[in-house]
Amino acid sequence: MLDTPPMAMPTPTRSRPARAGEAPVPLLDVVLLKKQLRLDADDTAEDELLEVYLGAAEQAAANYIGRQLYPAGELVPEGDSYGLTLDNKAVVAAILMHAAQMYENRETVVTGITASEVPMAYAHLLGPYRILYPEL
């Protein structure tokens, strides 16, 4: 029996790396997140924070599905057989929902409010695109 190493799986990361000294650029536009949040597109006071939430939501989605995400309209590089573009509306919706949740609930604890999770939303949107790695 040949002892071959398992095929290397791509590490889920964001596809637009930062230039030296810059933060990574979110794959989705802050204007789209503002629409999700029903915020005024002209109000830029919280754009930096919204970009942080978008980046975190994109990374969380990539980690959850085990795939690297690429901008809409781009091709997945030849060496990445698991990559997924953001032409996929279910993945975009999940990212927007997650970023909006972080914006609306800025702390880990909510007091004085009865909160409930929207059933199946995040997992239901991302589940079909999830790669489950076999145990080695």
HUFENJO-V426943 format. One record per run of one state. SS is the DSSP state (H for helix, E for strand, C for the rest). FROM is the first residue (numbers start at 1). TO is the last residue. Records with the same first field share a line. If there is no record, write none. Layout:
SS->FROM-TO ; FROM-TO
This chain:
C->1-13 ; 15-29 ; 38-46 ; 66-68 ; 71-83 ; 86-88 ; 105-120 ; 130-136
E->14-14 ; 69-70 ; 84-85
H->30-37 ; 47-65 ; 89-104 ; 121-129
